[in-house]
Amino acid sequence: MGPKEVRSAVLTPEEEAAIVAFRRFTLLPLDDCLYALQAGIPHLTRSSLHRCLQRTRHIKVAQC
């Protein structure tokens, strides 16, 4: 039936929280977030970033 709680096999909960906070604060596009966050999370890939933001429902950036 699968896991009861969806979580990353690559990112720790602390890293996911940092990613979400960064995205909410900066509202940068995905690729810009990736390049900025890779300095602090070297194993971060574009796909793991995308999956993290999808899981937390922060994938869409609001258009101002």
For each residue, the residues with C-beta under 8 A, 3 or more apart:
1:
2:
3: 6 7
4:
5:
6: 3 55
7: 3 13
8: 11 12 16 48 51 52 55
9:
10: 43 45 48
11: 8 15 16 19 41 44 48 52
12: 8 15 16
13: 7 16 17
14: 17 18
15: 11 12 18 19 41 44
16: 8 11 12 13 19 20 52 55 56
17: 13 14 20 21
18: 14 15 21 22 37 40 41
19: 11 15 16 22 23 33 37 41 44 49 52 53
20: 16 17 23 24 52 53 56 58
21: 17 18 24 25
22: 18 19 25 26 33 36 37
23: 19 20 26 27 28 33 53 58 61
24: 20 21 27 58
25: 21 22
26: 22 23 32 33 36
27: 23 24 61 62
28: 23 32 33 36 61
29: 32 33 61
30: 33 34 46 49 50 53 59
31: 34 35 46
32: 26 28 29 35 36
33: 19 22 23 26 28 29 30 36 37 49
34: 30 31 37 38 44 46 49
35: 31 32 38
36: 22 26 28 32 33 39
37: 18 19 22 33 34 40 41 44 49
38: 34 35 41 42 44
39: 36 42
40: 18 37
41: 11 15 18 19 37 38 44
42: 38 39
43: 10
44: 11 15 19 34 37 38 41 48 49
45: 10 48 49
46: 30 31 34 49 50
47: 50 51
48: 8 10 11 44 45 51 52
49: 19 30 33 34 37 44 45 46 52 53
50: 30 46 47 53 54 59
51: 8 47 48 54 55
52: 8 11 16 19 20 48 49 55 56
53: 19 20 23 30 49 50 56 58 59
54: 50 51 57 59
55: 6 8 16 51 52
56: 16 20 52 53
57: 54
58: 20 23 24 53
59: 30 50 53 54
60:
61: 23 27 28 29
62: 27
63:
64:
